[in-house]
Amino acid sequence: MKVDDIAKVLKELGHTTRLAIYKRVVKAGHQGIAVGGLQEKLAIPSSTLSHHISSLVSAGLISQRRESRTLYCVAEYETLNAVIGFLQDECCIDEST
């Protein structure tokens, strides 16, 4: 990932509501969590939740899939791992031995 992409991801996660949503989605695992389940667990109005989910999708942190009438949010673990890797890649590289 490019530095600009990493910065966008971190910016989106810098908002408390989006971070709470993302944590719930990550906890759900690869099957994801229904948007209704997110709304219920986090007590967020649907319009607000939709706005924040759109931001997380735009940053590549989550994707969505529809099963019948239910919309699921699924964590994009590759993005999560890329951000963690970016932050760890040069850890202590300038440290004197």
SULJO-V271413 format. One record per residue. N is the residue number from 0. SS is DSSP state (H for helix, E for strand, L for the rest). PSI is psi in degrees with one decimal (999 if undefined). Layout:
N;SS;PSI
N;SS;PSI
//
This chain:
0;L;147.2
1;L;159.7
2;H;-39.9
3;H;-38.6
4;H;-42.7
5;H;-42.4
6;H;-40.3
7;H;-44.2
8;H;-48.4
9;H;-35.5
10;H;-45.7
11;H;-37.1
12;H;-10.3
13;L;-4.8
14;L;129.2
15;H;-41.1
16;H;-44.0
17;H;-37.0
18;H;-42.1
19;H;-42.7
20;H;-48.4
21;H;-42.1
22;H;-41.6
23;H;-41.6
24;H;-43.1
25;H;-41.7
26;H;-30.3
27;H;-19.3
28;H;-163.9
29;H;-19.3
30;H;-20.6
31;L;-175.0
32;E;139.8
33;E;143.9
34;H;-39.4
35;H;-36.7
36;H;-40.1
37;H;-46.5
38;H;-41.7
39;H;-46.1
40;H;-34.3
41;H;-7.2
42;L;51.2
43;L;133.6
44;L;145.4
45;H;-39.4
46;H;-38.5
47;H;-44.7
48;H;-45.3
49;H;-42.7
50;H;-46.5
51;H;-37.8
52;H;-41.6
53;H;-40.4
54;H;-41.1
55;H;-36.7
56;H;-45.0
57;H;-34.2
58;L;-6.7
59;L;14.3
60;L;-31.6
61;E;160.9
62;E;170.0
63;E;147.8
64;E;148.4
65;E;132.0
66;E;107.8
67;L;-115.0
68;L;3.9
69;E;130.8
70;E;125.9
71;E;145.9
72;E;132.6
73;E;133.0
74;E;139.6
75;L;91.0
76;H;-27.2
77;H;-41.2
78;H;-45.8
79;H;-47.2
80;H;-35.7
81;H;-40.9
82;H;-45.3
83;H;-43.9
84;H;-41.7
85;H;-42.4
86;H;-28.4
87;H;-20.6
88;L;-44.3
89;L;24.3
90;L;123.9
91;L;15.6
92;L;-29.8
93;L;4.2
94;L;135.4
95;L;142.7
96;L;999
//
